[in-house]
Amino acid sequence: MHTPAYSYYNQLFKNLSLPLAWCDLDLLDKNIADIAQRAAGSGKTIRVASKSVRCTAILHRILDSHPIYQGLMCFSGAEAIWLLSEGFDDLLLGYPIANAEDIRTICKATANGKRIMLMVDSEAHLQRISAIAQEEGVVQPVCIDIDMSTDFPGIHFGVLRSPLTTVAKGKAFIDSFEKYPHVSLSGLMGYEAQIAGLGERNPANGIKNLVIPFLKKKSIPDFTQRRQELVAYIRQKNYPLALVNAGGTGSIESCAKEDWVTEITVGSGFYSPALFDYYSDFHHLPAAGFAVQIVRQPKENYFTCLGGGYIASGSVGIDKQPKPYLPEGVQLTENEGTGEVQTPFSYKGSEPLSIGDSILFRHSKAGELCERFNELHLISNGKITATVPTYRGQGKCFL
Ligand SMILES: Cc1ncc(COP(=O)(O)O)c(C=O)c1O
């Protein structure tokens, strides 16, 4: 499938107020179908990472598209509670929370028959949840987060999240559940960030790209064995394990090979932001981005737009700034990058540009785009078919 040309979008945006964010539904639907295909035949369902979407209309579209898509992975207690009120169910908190009021509201939702699981990795979490669950008269389902990183000499390959870094630590934690009758061990999650979220061809990583494929290959058997042993241990202890969650957009294929995994989380692949251009094994289409407007021309072959400085989170690097998308031939200046108000760029493309035209960018990350815009203009078949609110447009800002 070809991605549309600059004139397609520029024409559509002519009568709209810029800057704006768009989602091309034709490309999104192709990504949804391709992601389902990547996991097809594995027997696993796909849980949608809401943080990488942040728009309820798009979350519904993905979940309604194909039976492989089941449930959401949420990123905060307040978000999960709000999503319940918006009619979503089958929610897994992807990260531990400590806010007692949110835990209480979630326990109440459990009491009312909602399917919502909290994430834990320490007894401090269990104590907190168990005490509140007891007061609410429920048994709260929880999911254990186990660390999936691999330590090579001098390199910590992965992220710093769960302290459950070994099978022994995982087993000791599983044993501790006996002390907390008001929580039930219902899930196990291991997120192998160093596979799922790390491309092999990101120019910002320079020479490191040469070793990333090697480290990935070495790391996979290390953590898959950890995950397998801990799942076996939980089953042996007869806990009602409802799900074993793994992965992200960048690790669908490796997770699909693990028999003991029941579901794979995917988020970023739907919009396929700029950082997801740098993987060797898959390619999704640029389904979302933003358009800013040319407001002046400082010199020949240079233009300046209003807005654009929507930098992504994470370690600071050039790859966290938005990537010029269309027209071809737009290059950011090193001095200014994408600015708070003004974004200059040099232009060597063939499309004639003038004041008032739009320049299209892709955010470096997926869901963060929606924190900058109240609406997403939905495009299909040459038309703006709807304009839907983002989380921010619904007055929601969770993190
Ligand atoms: C726990 C967890 N699972 C899965 C993902 C994968 O999400 P995505 O497909 O957006 O990369 C993430 C992303 O950070 C995560 O934190």
The ligand as a Gaussian input file, in Angstrom:
#p B3LYP/6-31G(d) Opt

LIG

0 1
 C        4.628000      -2.606000      30.159000
 C        4.638000      -2.304000      28.707000
 N        4.159000      -3.218000      27.845000
 C        4.155000      -2.987000      26.533000
 C        4.645000      -1.827000      25.998000
 C        4.694000      -1.714000      24.505000
 O        4.058000      -0.698000      23.946000
 P        4.338000      -0.223000      22.457000
 O        3.767000      -1.226000      21.540000
 O        3.640000       1.071000      22.428000
 O        5.811000      -0.083000      22.247000
 C        5.156000      -0.846000      26.849000
 C        5.712000       0.403000      26.316000
 O        6.412000       1.152000      26.933000
 C        5.150000      -1.098000      28.243000
 O        5.644000      -0.187000      29.135000

